[in-house]
């Protein structure tokens, strides 16, 4: 039988202990504000997602996600320090507090979400694992890869996907692993393997690094779901909500037709209640996050809506020229969807 008196005496101690843990962890926004910048972990170099230009400035879809968070917090998208991380380094850097958010083409899986002390916020790019090979091989189907050698980056979900897919279909392959995307592409280009596998978005980027990009083809067949998005540490719901709703604000803005060009006009004369709420004219949704009520306005003004960012980083105005596909809005043939701000 439970000793109720003993339990009641212990309860305040347990509650106090839990509160102290929660208080210690729930301080990322305060740390970011006192530091004066956001620490963001990104890829060491992946065209369209996170790479540096000739002047050393970071650019790409994942980079713009962090700039959007900085705009929401500081009204200044440039208050970000970018830390380039390999696939093996990324989770440790986040767990240790070296970075505040990981925005590095990282796949959301059960193990990563449930066992690493981390939380995936939402998906910023829906992808799948594909295969790139030389056109001269004449291969059109995955069944034709029997006996092929495949270049792959270590520390990624792609290794597990290969182990799931090919043995169950009695297709024999040999894998050649590398530490970074660049090394993987170089291994493929030098003939270390017949095929290069990765997310199709990454294959599109790595293709541009090859001596003759037109000599290769990316097969249509995919063997996995790869929902990519930013990650934060568990234990701070406020920070989790800020990063998550930063992305939701960008998606909602595209759906509502709010862009970086018309956001001032939309704020001064909202065409409907949804836009008024999004831009802080009505309601206190920013205060609910611990931010100013014009947090979403600042994001759109400085960074743009999701469609604008997609277009110039990985879409039609970029060298990758990736079609929106699944990443189109839910009402335009895709699966991109954000909860309403209300």
N, C-alpha and C positions, 0 to 999 in steps of 0.2 A: 504494500500500500504506500502511496506517495505521502510524504510528510509535507502537508500543505503549509505549515508555518515556516518550515525550512525553505520551501519553494518561494514563498512570498518575500522572505528576507533576502533571498538571492536575486530576486527579480530586478530590484532597482540597480544592483551592481551590473547585471547583464545588460540592462537597458543603457546604463551610463557608458559601459564599455562599447556597446554597439554605436552609441551616439558619437563617442570620441573617434572611433574608426571612420564613421561616415564623415565627420567634420574634417578629419585629417585628409581624407581622399577627395572630398568635394570642394576643392580649392583651385582647380585648374584655371578658371576664368580669372580669379583674383591673382594668381601667379602670372598669368599672361599679361594682365593689365599693369601689374606692378613692374614687370620686366620691360614692358613697352613694345613687345613683339611676340609673334606666334612662331613657335618652332615646328616646322613641318618636315616630315620625312618623305622623300621622293625617290624615284628610280635614279640610278647613276647616269642614265642616259637612254631614253627611249623616245624617238621622234613622235611628236603628236601628243605625248602624255607628260613627259618631263625630260627636258634637255636644255642645254644652254645655247644661246645664239653666239654670233661672232664677238659680241661685246660682253659675254659672260652672264647675260640675263637669262633667268629661268623662264621657260615657256612650256605650254601644253595643257591638256585637259585637267590632269591631276594638279598641276601648278595653279591653274585658275581656281580650282576648288579651294585651295588654301588662301589664295588672295581674296576670295569671296568671304571666307571666315574672318579674315583680318578686316575687311570692309565692314562686316557686321559688328565687330567688336570695337574697332578704332576709327571707323569712317576713313580708313586709309589702307588700300590694298597692298601697299608696299611695306607695311610693317610685318614682314615675314622673313625668317631666316630659314633657308632651305638646306636640309642635310641629305646628301645623296647616300642611299643605302642599297646594298645587294639584297637578294632574296633571303640569304641566310641571316643577315644582320637586322632586317626590318622589325621583327617582332620583339627582339631583345631591346632594341632602341626605344620602342614604345613602352615596354614593360618597365624599363629602368627610369623612365621619366626624361630621357634625353630629348625626346620630342613630345609635343602635345597632341599631334594627330599624324597618322600615317596615311598619306594619299599617294599610293604607289601601286597602280594596277594589281591589286591584291584580291584574290578570289575569296568570296564568302563561303565558308564551309562550316559544318556542324562542329568539327573538332576545334577549328580555330576560334569559333565564336563561344564555345562552351568550356574549353579546357586551358586556355592561355591567359585568362584574366583580362580579356579584351572584348570589346563590343564593336561589331560592324554597324555602321549607322544606317546607310541605305545604299542602293546601287546607283552609280553614276554612269556605268557603261555595261550593257549586257553583251556578253561575248561567248565564245565557245572555242574549244581546242581544234585547230586545223593543221594542215600539212602543206609544206611548200617543197617543190622539187623542180628539177630541170625539165623543161618542156620536151627535150629530145628523148626522154625516157618513154614518152607516150603513155604514161600511167594516168588513168582517169578514176579508178576505184581503189578503195582501201584494201580490197582483197588482193590487189596486184602487188602489194608491198611485202608479200611473203619473202623472207630472206633479206630484206633491206636493212641497212644500218640507218639509225635515226639520231640526229643531233638534238640534244635536249638540255635545258638549264636545270641544274640541281637545286633542291630546296623549293620546288614548285609543285603544284597539284598535277602538273602534266605527267610526272613520273608515275603517280598512282593511276592516272587515267589510262596510260598505256598498259599498265599491269592488269587493269580491269578489262580493257577492250580486246586486245589481240589474243591472249591465251584462250579466252572463252570462245574464240572463233577459229582456233587452231591455226593462227597465222604467226609464224616465227619472225621475230625482229631482233636486231642487236642495237643497243643504245650506247651512245657516246655522250658523256655528260661534261658540262662546262659550268663555270661559276657565274658568268655574267651574260647578258644578251649579246653584247659585242663579241665575246669569245665564241659564243654559240654560232653566230652568223659567220665569223671568220673560219670556224671549223667546217661549216657547210661550204663556204666559198672555196676553201682549199682542197675539198674533196675528201675530208675525213669521214663523211657520211653521204648517203644518197638523198636523205630527206631531212628537213628541218621542221620541228613541231613546236607550236606555242599557241597562245591565243591568236585568233585571226587578226586582231588589231595590231598585236606585236609583230606578226609576220609581215603585215603591210608596212610597218616601220622598218623592220630589218631588211626587207626587200630593197629599200632605197639605198642601203649601204653596200649592196653587192656591185661588183664591177659592171655587170650588165643586167639591170633589173628586168629587162624585157625577156631575158632568157629563161625565166622561171615562171611557174604557175602555182597558184594557191588553190588546192582542191576545194570543191563545194562541200564535201562531207565533213561533218563535225562529230566528235565523239564525246562531248561533254557540255555541261552548262557552266559558264564562268561569269557569274555576276561580280563585277569589280566595283569597289567603293572604299571610302575612307574608314579608318578604324581608330577607336579611342580606347583608353583604359577603362576597365570596369570600376564602379564605385563612385562615379560622379555623374549623376543623372542630368544635372544642369548643363554640363559641358557636352554630354551625349546629345541633348536636345538642341543645343546651339549649332553643332556641326550638322546634325540631321536636318534641322529646319532651314539652315542656310541653303542646302541643296533643294529642299522642297520649295523655298521661295523662288529660286531660279526656274524651276519647272512650272510652278504656278504662273510666274510672270510670262513665260512663253505662251502658255495656254490662254492667258488673258490679253495677249497682244502688247504687253508692256516691254519696251526695249530701252537700251541705254540712250537712244536718240529721243524717244518721246516721254521718258519717265518724268521729266519736269512738268510737262504739259498734263500728263495723267495725274500727277499729284495735285496740281493746282485746280484741276477740274475733272475729278474722277468720273468716268462714264458709267460706273455701276458700283454697287456696294462692295463687290469682291475686290475691285481695284483699290477702293478706299481703305479697306482693311489691310490689304497687302502693303500699301505704301504708308501706313501709319496715320492716315487722315482720320480714321475711325477705329476705336478700340485701343486696348493697351497690350497688344500681343508682344511687343518688344519688351515691355516691363515684365511680362510673365517669364521671359527668358533671362532677365537680368541685364537687358540691353536697352538702348534708346528705342522709342517707338518708330523711328524712321530707319531701323536696322535693315529692312528689306529694300527700302529706297536706296540706301547707301550701297547695297550689294549690286543692284541693277545699274545704278548710275556709274559705278566704278568698274564693274566687271561684265555686266550684261546678263541676259537671261540664258537659260540652258542652251537654247537653239543657237544663239549668237556665239557662245563659247564653243559649242560643238563644231560649228561651221568653220571657224578660223583656226581651230587646233587640229582636228582630225577629219573634218568634212570637206565640202566642195571647194572651199577657199584655201585648203592646205595641200601639201604634196601627197598626203596619204589618200585624199579624196574618197573617204569611206562613206558609203551610203548610210542614211539614218537607220533603215531596217527596223530591227526590234527597238532601237533607241529613239524612234519617233514617238510622238505623243500618243496616248491611248486612243484619242479620237481622230488620229491620222494614220492608223494602221500599225502602230507600234504598241509597246507595253509600258512605256514611260508614264508614270502616274504619281501624283503627289496628293496627300490629304489636303483638304481645304483649310484656309486660314479663316476661322470664324469662332 
